[in-house]
């Protein structure tokens, strides 16, 4: 007998309440794979090099040595990536070579960027070292030219000093004679022979002779250059400690 032939009054079957819809969280968008900046398109990173700039003495002062550092770094790598392969190389350099340790290591291990910079630096000619120039020491009455004493006579120094103390002013020959030679001197020059004294002074100044400038038809003037310094009597002597 089927349920359709049962003589029973028909009643509406209770309707179960519809379940509330559940919200399924949307899948998070896939994060783009971070690309190492130094890896160009069409290539892939297969490893890296970590340059460590530390010499044996610095390692010893820190209570370790280079071998122990290498082993600890290899152990850390194996802990993080057990399948990683490692290889360590020690950079050797001549004793006493200058420069930062890490730069020396990069150059010794043929780092391309370090080699390129080294070639660039080598192609730039070094600037010649500037010499000390002229020092007119009025307190000690001497002149040095590139740290060498100029062998000036007393009168030659007095002549230079007179011009220096009147820097920028042209001094005529008559003033030089009357100011630097006393009336009773045997070798008082005239306005012609004063040129001989000036010429001898300039010859002893060598390449700096043009600090004593000839003003044609008038006299002489001291011209200070960038490589000329004056030590006045109030300047402390460099020999005093």
Buried (B, 14 or more C-beta within 10 A) or exposed (E): EEEEEEEEEEEEEEEEEEEEEEEEEEEEEEEEEEEEEEEEEEEEEEEEEEBBBBBEEEBEEEEEEBEEBBEEBBEEBEEEEEEEEEEEEEBEEEEEEEEEBBBBBBBBBEBEEBEEBBEEEEEEEEEEEEEEBBBBBBEBEBBBBBEEEBEBEEBBBBBBBBBBEBEEEBBBBEBBBEEBBEEEEEEBBEEEEBBEBBEBBBEBBEEBEEBBBBEEEEBBBBEBEEBBBBBEEEEEEEEEE
